[in-house]
């Protein structure tokens, strides 16, 4: 039993090590290790190298039935398991196949320009206002905002340098004139040392704090929708499209690998819909 525990510990360490070597993000490492740990515990006392495809499919099925896991989590758990057999053990991909769920295609939720203006105006704290304004005006993911350093704000070129973003790629985004003036006031008041936004004890600002700032600002502004930081990013893309920005430029600003990812905003943009006359209006003419 003790030997088995030592063996399992070595497997997990090897698993973690390869995730790091392959430069998976810290968040992906955490998720994969957690789900792989669940997988090992489920088959406790069994040599996981000998577990069959049918046994693993039954394991996933039990999670769907008993734990009611989401489609997204199902795919993440499958990927975490596949990583062990295909990357750590180096087995062929054909060895291990799953019935993957059909992915839901939900349209992103967005805010109107007026709603965003109300949210920003409800922020009396300049740091909080800068955070929300920066996420929206540069189309940032929350993690990208938290990783920004003071030197990433390039006022000469009027761009924001986003380092090692999703997919381990650097990119640039727009720097608003109005935001730059606000950031200069913020900098003089808070004097951040390394990261643009830091916690009270220094270091990176908390992801939870960003969500709470937005939630409180939305409530204060009288917005009834459940607002998340990612909605600001979606809203930025939609508003760019509605004002006539080429889809290719939006793709570059957002760091999308495929144009298909960016094209989803065409389904929620009002630019085309506004040109369509509703036939019910003929009844009132």
URPEPE-V209200 format. One record per helix or strand of 2 or more residues. SS is the DSSP state (~ for helix, > for strand). FROM is the first residue (numbers start at 1). TO is the last residue. Records with the same first field share a line. If there is no record, write none. Layout:
BEGIN
SS->FROM-TO ; FROM-TO
END
This chain:
BEGIN
~->2-21 ; 26-42 ; 48-50 ; 53-67 ; 71-88 ; 93-95 ; 113-121 ; 126-138 ; 142-147 ; 150-152 ; 177-190 ; 207-220 ; 229-242 ; 247-254 ; 259-267 ; 273-275 ; 279-284
>->153-154 ; 159-165 ; 169-174
END
